[in-house]
Amino acid sequence: MATKKNKETFEELFRRLEETVTKLEEGGLPLERSLALYEEGMTLARRCQEMLDAAEVRIRQLRETLAAPAELEEVDEEIPWDDAES
């Protein structure tokens, strides 16, 4: 069964990352709390990057899939079919 952690959207993760960074930038935290926030921030950043990477792969696949017929049409237009029969 999927956990809540796995169902978080990119926007939710990124918001949490921003909040974590803000807390760290404000300072005044004990060392252990700062380290815990840093670790959480790095985990959130990695998860955000993984989601962005997956989106990029998906976009590339869509481009390739959707561009293929258009490229074939362009090639068909360039071939002088009448000349090929002679």
C-alpha positions in Angstrom: 0.0 0.0 0.0 1.3 3.4 -1.0 2.2 5.7 1.9 1.3 9.4 2.1 5.0 10.2 1.5 4.8 8.6 -2.0 1.6 10.4 -2.9 2.9 13.9 -2.2 2.9 16.2 -5.3 5.9 18.0 -6.5 4.4 21.3 -5.3 3.9 19.9 -1.8 7.4 18.6 -1.6 8.8 21.9 -3.0 6.8 23.9 -0.5 8.2 21.8 2.4 11.7 22.2 0.9 11.3 26.0 0.9 10.1 26.0 4.5 13.1 23.9 5.6 15.5 26.2 3.8 13.9 29.2 5.4 14.2 27.7 8.9 17.9 27.0 8.3 18.5 30.5 6.9 16.9 32.1 10.0 19.5 30.4 12.2 19.4 30.3 15.9 18.7 26.5 16.0 20.6 24.0 18.0 23.1 22.0 16.0 21.2 18.7 16.1 18.0 20.5 14.9 20.0 22.2 12.1 21.5 18.8 11.0 18.0 17.2 11.0 16.6 20.0 8.9 19.5 19.8 6.5 19.0 16.1 6.1 15.3 16.6 5.5 16.0 19.3 3.0 18.5 17.1 1.1 15.9 14.3 1.0 13.2 16.7 -0.2 15.5 18.1 -2.9 16.4 14.6 -4.1 12.7 13.6 -4.3 11.9 16.9 -6.2 14.8 16.2 -8.6 13.6 12.6 -9.2 10.1 13.9 -10.0 11.6 16.5 -12.4 13.7 13.9 -14.1 10.7 11.6 -14.5 8.7 14.5 -16.0 11.6 15.2 -18.4 11.7 11.6 -19.6 8.0 11.6 -20.1 8.2 14.8 -22.2 10.9 13.4 -24.3 8.9 10.3 -24.9 5.8 12.3 -25.8 7.8 14.5 -28.2 9.3 11.4 -29.9 5.9 9.7 -30.2 4.0 12.8 -31.4 6.7 14.1 -33.6 7.3 10.9 -35.6 4.2 11.1 -37.9 4.9 14.8 -38.6 8.5 13.9 -39.6 7.3 11.2 -41.9 4.9 13.6 -43.6 7.7 16.0 -44.2 9.8 13.3 -45.8 6.9 12.2 -48.0 6.6 15.8 -49.3 10.3 16.0 -50.1 10.3 12.8 -52.3 9.5 13.5 -55.9 7.2 10.5 -56.4 6.6 11.3 -60.1 10.4 11.3 -60.8 10.8 8.0 -59.0 8.5 6.1 -61.5 10.6 7.1 -64.6 
